[in-house]
Amino acid sequence: WGGFMAGCPDIAMDTHIYQAWNNPANKEAFFTNACEQKARIIEMERVFGPVVVGEFSLATDNCAMWLNGFNDNLPGYPKLPCKFVQCPKPYMGSDQPGAPPDPTKPIQQPYGTGTSGPSFGLCPVDIDWVDGDEDVTDDVMTALAAKKFHAFETGHGYYFWNFRSELEPQWSFLKARKRGWIPESLQDVETISSACEKEDKGLYYCLARRGIFEITLKNGMLYATHGENATWIQGLHGDTLVQAADRIFNNYWQTNRDLGGTCDFGGAAELHPMHNVSQGGGNESTTQPKSPAASVSVVSESAPESPRTPLSVTTILFCILLAALVAAGARRFLQRNKGLGHSTPSLELSSAWPQPRMRASGYSPVATTSVELPQTARRSGAPNKLMPASYQTQV
């Protein structure tokens, strides 16, 4: 959009920044993604002008009922099993046809290409955030909201979508505020100004996900290394593969995060706070990956050099014998074909190095010849000039 409508008065850009369509990830990935919007908004304002975040929510999945259409959904969504709750009573009265949903029936017509709607009296909603057996949704949503507000403050305003929702506090300003996720006054909250401090400093490691298919890790590594060392990557397995993926993913993310690079790699990696990852020794957090973070390096990964194996005596003798046989065969070939004329190329064995091809004295790479060209009549509208009778052409 840089330069579009340049010089026009009273213009602004409306952008909608959602995380509901992002790939599934841990809370650190959503925190970092929210804070990264700050740099993008600043850049849009620099090249275009005022930017307003016209829509955003606190949703981190695609489970909200009818989010992608009435009784419908987008291909591949939702990407995680949704939570189901009792459907609300109709706000227009119980005399509405088909309301409330019959708890004895599955989803009813009309059907779309996907599935999202009441089923057996239950409606899909966003998934809770849990840490072990503890529900930490309130903590995650409060932190996420503060980071979004911090990022959006760099623009010219932002609007929460929606003001009210029956089921989803992640999509309801009133419900989110009631649960304490959104403060009563943004001007009185000091935590918003420092909400992205950890993300801005990059106090995370981008590590390989544990317990996933090896092909997913390898594809992510090939992307991060631009396909280099493909043979070496394909030969890795088990813990060796995971530790190499840790180094490659973390190096790529640390290098490119300020440019908008993310820690995902097709679902192969996720962010972990540095304080949760062991630095070799000491207690480890329960959220720490199995392989130690001491293996995480900011040095780019490359295939190890193969050790050079010294040649054995047997190998040397075999090479000498093979060379002697080749020389004998060549000599016999020359003797058989000597004097057969031009049909057979002449081969000469010489121990002397071939002499370089020398140029004769006075040699010029450009030859000058005189070419007689016919006189050409003047074209209509062309200057009244004739081609010269003698024209020097360089060949």
ZAKOL-665236 format. One record per residue (C-alpha): residue number from 1; residue in one letter; chain; x, y, z. Coordinates in Angstrom, 1 decimal. Each point is the difference from the previous one (the first is absolute). Layout:
BEGIN
- NUM/A/A/X/Y/Z $
...
This chain:
BEGIN
- 1/W/A/0.0/0.0/0.0 $
- 2/G/A/3.0/2.3/0.0 $
- 3/G/A/-0.7/3.1/-2.0 $
- 4/F/A/-3.7/-0.9/-0.6 $
- 5/M/A/-2.1/3.1/0.0 $
- 6/A/A/3.0/2.0/1.0 $
- 7/G/A/-0.8/3.6/0.7 $
- 8/C/A/-3.7/-0.6/0.5 $
- 9/P/A/-1.5/1.6/3.2 $
- 10/D/A/-1.9/-1.8/2.7 $
- 11/I/A/0.9/-3.6/-0.9 $
- 12/A/A/0.7/-3.0/2.3 $
- 13/M/A/0.5/-3.7/-0.4 $
- 14/D/A/-2.2/-2.5/1.7 $
- 15/T/A/1.7/-3.3/0.8 $
- 16/H/A/-1.5/-3.1/1.8 $
- 17/I/A/2.5/-1.8/2.2 $
- 18/Y/A/-1.2/-3.4/1.2 $
- 19/Q/A/1.7/-3.0/1.5 $
- 20/A/A/-3.1/-2.3/-0.3 $
- 21/W/A/1.2/-1.4/-3.3 $
- 22/N/A/3.6/-0.5/1.1 $
- 23/N/A/1.5/-3.5/0.2 $
- 24/P/A/-0.3/-1.7/3.4 $
- 25/A/A/2.8/1.0/2.3 $
- 26/N/A/1.0/0.6/3.7 $
- 27/K/A/-0.8/3.3/1.7 $
- 28/E/A/3.5/1.3/-0.5 $
- 29/A/A/-0.5/-0.1/-3.8 $
- 30/F/A/-3.2/2.0/0.3 $
- 31/F/A/1.6/2.5/2.3 $
- 32/T/A/2.9/0.5/-2.4 $
- 33/N/A/-2.3/0.3/-3.0 $
- 34/A/A/-2.1/2.6/1.7 $
- 35/C/A/3.1/2.1/0.9 $
- 36/E/A/1.4/-0.3/-3.6 $
- 37/Q/A/-3.0/2.0/-1.3 $
- 38/K/A/1.6/3.1/1.5 $
- 39/A/A/2.8/0.1/-2.5 $
- 40/R/A/-2.4/-0.8/-2.9 $
- 41/I/A/-2.4/2.8/1.0 $
- 42/I/A/2.9/2.5/0.3 $
- 43/E/A/1.2/-1.0/-3.5 $
- 44/M/A/-3.5/0.3/-1.5 $
- 45/E/A/-0.3/3.5/1.5 $
- 46/R/A/3.4/1.0/-1.4 $
- 47/V/A/-0.7/-1.1/-3.6 $
- 48/F/A/-3.8/0.9/-0.1 $
- 49/G/A/-1.3/2.1/2.8 $
- 50/P/A/-2.4/-0.5/3.0 $
- 51/V/A/-0.9/-3.6/0.7 $
- 52/V/A/-3.0/-1.1/2.0 $
- 53/V/A/-0.4/-3.6/1.3 $
- 54/G/A/-3.6/-0.2/-1.0 $
- 55/E/A/-0.6/-3.5/1.4 $
- 56/F/A/1.8/-2.3/2.5 $
- 57/S/A/-1.0/-2.5/2.7 $
- 58/L/A/1.6/-2.2/2.6 $
- 59/A/A/-0.8/-3.3/-1.8 $
- 60/T/A/2.9/-2.3/-0.5 $
- 61/D/A/-1.9/-2.7/-1.9 $
- 62/N/A/-2.8/-0.3/-2.6 $
- 63/C/A/-2.6/-1.8/2.2 $
- 64/A/A/-2.5/2.8/0.4 $
- 65/M/A/-3.4/-1.1/-1.5 $
- 66/W/A/-0.7/1.3/-3.4 $
- 67/L/A/3.2/1.9/-0.1 $
- 68/N/A/0.6/-1.1/-3.6 $
- 69/G/A/-3.7/0.0/-1.1 $
- 70/F/A/-3.4/-1.1/1.1 $
- 71/N/A/0.1/-3.8/0.7 $
- 72/D/A/3.2/0.1/-2.1 $
- 73/N/A/3.8/0.1/0.4 $
- 74/L/A/3.1/0.5/-2.1 $
- 75/P/A/1.9/-3.1/-1.3 $
- 76/G/A/2.4/-1.2/2.7 $
- 77/Y/A/-1.7/1.8/2.8 $
- 78/P/A/-0.2/-0.2/2.9 $
- 79/K/A/3.6/-1.3/0.4 $
- 80/L/A/-0.6/-1.3/3.5 $
- 81/P/A/-2.9/-1.8/1.8 $
- 82/C/A/-2.3/2.7/1.3 $
- 83/K/A/-1.6/0.4/3.4 $
- 84/F/A/-3.8/-0.4/0.2 $
- 85/V/A/-2.3/1.8/2.4 $
- 86/Q/A/-3.8/0.1/0.5 $
- 87/C/A/-1.5/2.2/-2.8 $
- 88/P/A/-1.5/3.2/1.3 $
- 89/K/A/-3.7/0.7/0.1 $
- 90/P/A/-1.3/2.1/-2.9 $
- 91/Y/A/0.1/3.7/0.8 $
- 92/M/A/-3.1/0.5/-2.2 $
- 93/G/A/-2.2/-2.4/2.1 $
- 94/S/A/-0.6/-3.7/0.1 $
- 95/D/A/-2.6/0.2/-2.7 $
- 96/Q/A/2.6/0.2/-2.7 $
- 97/P/A/0.0/-3.0/-2.4 $
- 98/G/A/2.6/-2.6/0.9 $
- 99/A/A/1.0/1.9/3.1 $
- 100/P/A/1.5/-1.0/2.3 $
- 101/P/A/1.8/-2.8/-1.9 $
- 102/D/A/-1.4/-3.5/0.6 $
- 103/P/A/2.4/-1.9/2.3 $
- 104/T/A/-1.0/-3.2/-1.6 $
- 105/K/A/1.0/1.0/-3.6 $
- 106/P/A/3.4/0.5/-1.7 $
- 107/I/A/0.8/3.1/-2.1 $
- 108/Q/A/-3.0/0.8/-2.3 $
- 109/Q/A/-0.3/1.4/-3.5 $
- 110/P/A/1.0/2.1/-1.9 $
- 111/Y/A/3.4/-1.6/-0.3 $
- 112/G/A/3.1/1.8/-1.3 $
- 113/T/A/3.3/-1.4/-1.2 $
- 114/G/A/1.3/-0.2/3.6 $
- 115/T/A/-1.5/-0.5/3.5 $
- 116/S/A/-0.8/2.6/2.6 $
- 117/G/A/-3.3/0.0/1.8 $
- 118/P/A/-2.1/-1.3/2.9 $
- 119/S/A/0.1/-3.7/0.5 $
- 120/F/A/-2.0/-1.9/2.7 $
- 121/G/A/-0.6/3.4/1.7 $
- 122/L/A/3.7/0.9/0.2 $
- 123/C/A/1.8/2.8/-1.8 $
- 124/P/A/3.7/0.2/-0.8 $
- 125/V/A/2.1/2.7/1.7 $
- 126/D/A/3.7/0.9/0.4 $
- 127/I/A/2.3/-2.5/1.8 $
- 128/D/A/1.1/0.7/3.5 $
- 129/W/A/3.7/0.6/0.7 $
- 130/V/A/1.3/-2.5/2.6 $
- 131/D/A/3.3/-0.7/1.7 $
- 132/G/A/-0.1/-3.6/1.1 $
- 133/D/A/-3.3/-0.3/1.8 $
- 134/E/A/-0.3/3.7/0.7 $
- 135/D/A/-2.2/2.3/-2.0 $
- 136/V/A/2.2/3.1/-0.9 $
- 137/T/A/-2.3/1.6/-2.5 $
- 138/D/A/-0.4/3.2/2.0 $
- 139/D/A/3.7/0.4/0.4 $
- 140/V/A/0.7/-0.6/-3.7 $
- 141/M/A/-2.8/2.2/-1.3 $
- 142/T/A/1.0/2.9/2.4 $
- 143/A/A/3.6/-0.1/-1.1 $
- 144/L/A/-1.0/-0.3/-3.7 $
- 145/A/A/-2.3/2.9/0.2 $
- 146/A/A/2.7/2.2/1.5 $
- 147/K/A/2.4/-0.9/-2.7 $
- 148/K/A/-2.5/0.7/-2.7 $
- 149/F/A/-0.8/3.4/1.5 $
- 150/H/A/3.7/0.8/0.2 $
- 151/A/A/0.5/-0.8/-3.6 $
- 152/F/A/-3.1/1.8/-1.3 $
- 153/E/A/0.8/3.2/1.9 $
- 154/T/A/2.6/0.6/-2.7 $
- 155/G/A/-2.8/0.7/-2.5 $
- 156/H/A/-2.9/2.4/0.0 $
- 157/G/A/-2.6/-2.1/1.8 $
- 158/Y/A/-1.4/-3.5/0.3 $
- 159/Y/A/-3.5/-1.6/0.3 $
- 160/F/A/-0.8/-3.2/1.8 $
- 161/W/A/-2.3/-2.4/-1.9 $
- 162/N/A/-2.7/-0.5/1.3 $
- 163/F/A/-1.5/2.2/2.6 $
- 164/R/A/-2.2/-2.9/1.2 $
- 165/S/A/-0.2/-3.7/-0.7 $
- 166/E/A/-2.3/-2.7/1.6 $
- 167/L/A/2.6/-2.7/0.5 $
- 168/E/A/3.5/1.2/-0.6 $
- 169/P/A/1.9/2.4/2.4 $
- 170/Q/A/2.9/-0.1/-2.5 $
- 171/W/A/-2.4/1.7/-2.5 $
- 172/S/A/-1.9/2.2/2.5 $
- 173/F/A/1.3/3.2/1.4 $
- 174/L/A/-2.5/0.0/2.8 $
- 175/K/A/0.7/-3.5/1.1 $
- 176/A/A/3.8/0.4/-0.3 $
- 177/R/A/-0.1/3.1/2.1 $
- 178/K/A/-2.3/-1.7/2.6 $
- 179/R/A/2.6/-2.9/0.3 $
- 180/G/A/2.8/2.5/0.5 $
- 181/W/A/1.8/-0.6/-3.3 $
- 182/I/A/-0.6/3.6/-1.1 $
- 183/P/A/0.7/2.7/2.6 $
- 184/E/A/-2.6/2.6/0.8 $
- 185/S/A/2.3/2.8/-1.2 $
- 186/L/A/3.0/-0.5/-2.2 $
- 187/Q/A/1.6/3.2/1.1 $
- 188/D/A/0.3/-1.2/3.6 $
- 189/V/A/1.8/-3.2/-0.8 $
- 190/E/A/3.7/0.3/0.2 $
- 191/T/A/0.5/-3.7/-1.1 $
- 192/I/A/-1.1/0.8/-3.5 $
- 193/S/A/3.0/2.2/-0.7 $
- 194/S/A/2.4/-2.8/0.9 $
- 195/A/A/-2.2/-2.9/-1.1 $
- 196/C/A/2.3/-1.0/-2.9 $
- 197/E/A/3.3/0.5/1.7 $
- 198/K/A/0.9/-3.7/0.0 $
- 199/E/A/-1.1/-0.4/-3.6 $
- 200/D/A/1.9/3.1/-1.2 $
- 201/K/A/3.1/-1.3/1.6 $
- 202/G/A/-0.5/-3.5/-1.5 $
- 203/L/A/0.2/-1.8/3.4 $
- 204/Y/A/-1.2/-3.2/-1.6 $
- 205/Y/A/1.4/-3.1/-1.6 $
- 206/C/A/-1.5/-1.3/-3.2 $
- 207/L/A/0.1/-3.8/0.5 $
- 208/A/A/-1.2/-3.0/-1.8 $
- 209/R/A/-3.3/-1.5/1.1 $
- 210/R/A/0.3/-3.3/1.8 $
- 211/G/A/-2.0/-3.1/-0.9 $
- 212/I/A/-0.7/0.9/-3.7 $
- 213/F/A/0.9/-1.8/-3.2 $
- 214/E/A/3.6/0.2/-1.1 $
- 215/I/A/-1.0/1.0/-3.5 $
- 216/T/A/-1.7/3.2/1.5 $
- 217/L/A/3.3/0.9/1.7 $
- 218/K/A/2.1/-0.7/-3.1 $
- 219/N/A/-2.3/2.1/-2.3 $
- 220/G/A/0.2/2.9/2.5 $
- 221/M/A/3.8/-0.3/0.1 $
- 222/L/A/0.2/-0.1/-3.8 $
- 223/Y/A/-2.1/3.2/-0.1 $
- 224/A/A/2.2/1.8/2.6 $
- 225/T/A/3.2/-1.0/-1.9 $
- 226/H/A/-1.3/0.7/-3.5 $
- 227/G/A/0.4/-3.6/-0.9 $
- 228/E/A/3.8/-0.1/0.8 $
- 229/N/A/1.5/-3.2/1.5 $
- 230/A/A/-3.2/-1.9/-1.0 $
- 231/T/A/1.9/-3.3/-0.1 $
- 232/W/A/1.4/0.5/3.5 $
- 233/I/A/-3.4/1.1/1.4 $
- 234/Q/A/-1.8/-3.1/-1.5 $
- 235/G/A/2.5/-2.2/1.7 $
- 236/L/A/-0.8/1.3/3.5 $
- 237/H/A/-2.2/-1.9/2.4 $
- 238/G/A/-1.1/-0.1/3.6 $
- 239/D/A/1.6/2.3/2.6 $
- 240/T/A/2.7/1.0/-2.5 $
- 241/L/A/-2.7/1.3/-2.3 $
- 242/V/A/-1.8/1.9/2.7 $
- 243/Q/A/3.2/1.7/1.3 $
- 244/A/A/1.0/1.0/-3.5 $
- 245/A/A/-3.5/1.4/-0.6 $
- 246/D/A/0.2/2.0/3.2 $
- 247/R/A/3.2/1.7/-1.2 $
- 248/I/A/-1.3/0.7/-3.5 $
- 249/F/A/-3.4/1.3/1.0 $
- 250/N/A/1.3/2.2/2.8 $
- 251/N/A/2.7/1.5/-2.3 $
- 252/Y/A/-2.5/0.8/-2.7 $
- 253/W/A/-2.5/1.6/2.4 $
- 254/Q/A/2.6/2.0/1.9 $
- 255/T/A/1.3/1.3/-3.3 $
- 256/N/A/-3.3/0.8/-1.7 $
- 257/R/A/-2.5/0.8/2.8 $
- 258/D/A/0.5/3.7/-0.4 $
- 259/L/A/-0.8/-0.4/-3.7 $
- 260/G/A/-3.3/-1.8/0.8 $
- 261/G/A/1.4/-3.5/0.1 $
- 262/T/A/-2.1/-2.4/2.1 $
- 263/C/A/0.8/-3.1/2.0 $
- 264/D/A/-2.2/-2.6/-1.6 $
- 265/F/A/1.6/-1.6/-3.1 $
- 266/G/A/-3.2/-1.8/-0.9 $
- 267/G/A/-0.8/-1.1/3.5 $
- 268/A/A/3.5/-1.3/0.7 $
- 269/A/A/1.1/2.6/2.6 $
- 270/E/A/-1.3/2.1/2.9 $
- 271/L/A/1.3/2.6/2.4 $
- 272/H/A/1.2/-0.6/3.5 $
- 273/P/A/0.9/2.6/2.6 $
- 274/M/A/3.7/0.0/0.7 $
- 275/H/A/-0.5/-0.3/3.8 $
- 276/N/A/-1.9/-3.3/-0.7 $
- 277/V/A/2.8/-1.6/-1.9 $
- 278/S/A/3.0/-1.5/1.8 $
- 279/Q/A/3.4/1.5/-0.8 $
- 280/G/A/1.8/-3.2/1.0 $
- 281/G/A/-0.4/-1.1/3.6 $
- 282/G/A/-2.5/1.3/2.6 $
- 283/N/A/-3.6/-0.6/0.3 $
- 284/E/A/-2.1/-0.3/-3.1 $
- 285/S/A/-3.6/1.3/-0.5 $
- 286/T/A/-2.7/-2.4/-0.7 $
- 287/T/A/-0.6/1.8/-3.3 $
- 288/Q/A/3.6/-0.5/-1.2 $
- 289/P/A/0.7/-2.2/-3.0 $
- 290/K/A/1.9/-3.2/0.7 $
- 291/S/A/3.1/1.0/-1.9 $
- 292/P/A/2.0/2.6/1.9 $
- 293/A/A/0.0/3.6/-1.2 $
- 294/A/A/3.8/0.0/0.3 $
- 295/S/A/-0.2/-1.5/-3.5 $
- 296/V/A/-1.8/3.1/-1.2 $
- 297/S/A/2.5/2.2/-1.8 $
- 298/V/A/-0.3/3.1/-2.1 $
- 299/V/A/2.6/-1.4/-2.3 $
- 300/S/A/-1.4/-1.2/-3.3 $
- 301/E/A/-0.2/-3.7/-0.5 $
- 302/S/A/2.0/-1.6/-2.7 $
- 303/A/A/0.8/-3.6/-0.9 $
- 304/P/A/3.1/-1.3/1.8 $
- 305/E/A/3.0/-0.7/-2.1 $
- 306/S/A/0.6/-3.7/-0.7 $
- 307/P/A/3.3/-1.1/1.5 $
- 308/R/A/2.7/-0.8/-2.5 $
- 309/T/A/1.0/-3.6/0.1 $
- 310/P/A/3.7/-0.7/-0.9 $
- 311/L/A/0.6/-2.3/-3.0 $
- 312/S/A/1.0/-3.5/0.7 $
- 313/V/A/3.0/-1.7/-1.6 $
- 314/T/A/-2.3/-2.3/-1.8 $
- 315/T/A/-1.9/2.9/-1.5 $
- 316/I/A/3.2/1.7/-1.2 $
- 317/L/A/1.3/-3.3/-1.7 $
- 318/F/A/-3.3/-0.5/-1.7 $
- 319/C/A/0.1/3.6/-1.4 $
- 320/I/A/3.5/-0.6/-1.4 $
- 321/L/A/-1.0/-3.2/-1.6 $
- 322/L/A/-3.0/1.5/-1.6 $
- 323/A/A/2.0/2.9/-1.4 $
- 324/A/A/2.5/-2.4/-1.5 $
- 325/L/A/-2.7/-2.0/-1.7 $
- 326/V/A/-1.6/3.1/-1.5 $
- 327/A/A/3.4/1.2/-1.3 $
- 328/A/A/0.7/-3.5/-1.6 $
- 329/G/A/-3.4/0.0/-1.6 $
- 330/A/A/0.5/3.5/-1.5 $
- 331/R/A/3.4/-1.0/-1.4 $
- 332/R/A/-1.4/-3.1/-1.6 $
- 333/F/A/-2.9/2.0/-1.6 $
- 334/L/A/2.5/2.4/-1.5 $
- 335/Q/A/2.0/-2.8/-1.5 $
- 336/R/A/-3.0/-1.6/-1.6 $
- 337/N/A/-1.4/3.3/-1.5 $
- 338/K/A/3.3/1.5/-1.2 $
- 339/G/A/-0.1/1.1/-3.6 $
- 340/L/A/-3.8/-0.5/-0.6 $
- 341/G/A/-0.3/3.5/-1.5 $
- 342/H/A/-2.4/2.8/0.8 $
- 343/S/A/-2.9/-2.3/1.0 $
- 344/T/A/1.7/-0.8/3.3 $
- 345/P/A/1.2/2.9/2.2 $
- 346/S/A/3.6/-0.1/0.8 $
- 347/L/A/0.9/-0.2/3.7 $
- 348/E/A/3.4/0.9/1.2 $
- 349/L/A/1.4/-0.8/3.5 $
- 350/S/A/2.3/2.7/1.2 $
- 351/S/A/1.3/0.9/3.4 $
- 352/A/A/0.4/3.6/-0.9 $
- 353/W/A/-2.7/2.5/1.0 $
- 354/P/A/-2.0/1.4/-3.1 $
- 355/Q/A/1.3/3.4/-1.1 $
- 356/P/A/-2.4/2.9/0.2 $
- 357/R/A/-1.4/1.2/-3.3 $
- 358/M/A/2.0/3.1/-0.9 $
- 359/R/A/-1.3/2.9/-2.0 $
- 360/A/A/2.1/1.1/-3.0 $
- 361/S/A/1.7/3.3/0.2 $
- 362/G/A/-2.1/2.9/-1.1 $
- 363/Y/A/-3.2/-2.0/0.6 $
- 364/S/A/-3.1/2.1/0.4 $
- 365/P/A/-3.3/-1.4/1.4 $
- 366/V/A/-1.9/2.4/-2.3 $
- 367/A/A/0.4/-0.2/-3.7 $
- 368/T/A/-0.8/2.9/-2.2 $
- 369/T/A/-1.4/-0.5/-3.5 $
- 370/S/A/-1.5/2.3/-2.6 $
- 371/V/A/-3.5/-0.8/-1.1 $
- 372/E/A/-1.7/1.7/-2.9 $
- 373/L/A/-3.6/0.9/0.9 $
- 374/P/A/-2.5/1.1/-2.6 $
- 375/Q/A/-1.4/3.5/0.3 $
- 376/T/A/-3.3/0.1/1.7 $
- 377/A/A/-2.9/2.3/-1.0 $
- 378/R/A/-1.5/2.3/2.5 $
- 379/R/A/-3.0/-1.4/1.9 $
- 380/S/A/-3.1/2.1/0.3 $
- 381/G/A/0.5/2.4/2.8 $
- 382/A/A/3.6/-0.9/0.5 $
- 383/P/A/2.9/2.4/-0.4 $
- 384/N/A/1.3/0.5/-3.5 $
- 385/K/A/3.2/-1.9/0.5 $
- 386/L/A/1.6/-2.9/-1.9 $
- 387/M/A/1.9/-2.9/1.5 $
- 388/P/A/3.7/0.4/-0.7 $
- 389/A/A/1.3/-2.1/-3.0 $
- 390/S/A/2.8/-1.4/2.1 $
- 391/Y/A/-0.7/-1.2/3.5 $
- 392/Q/A/2.6/-1.2/2.4 $
- 393/T/A/-1.3/-3.1/1.8 $
- 394/Q/A/1.7/-1.6/2.9 $
- 395/V/A/-0.4/-3.8/0.1 $
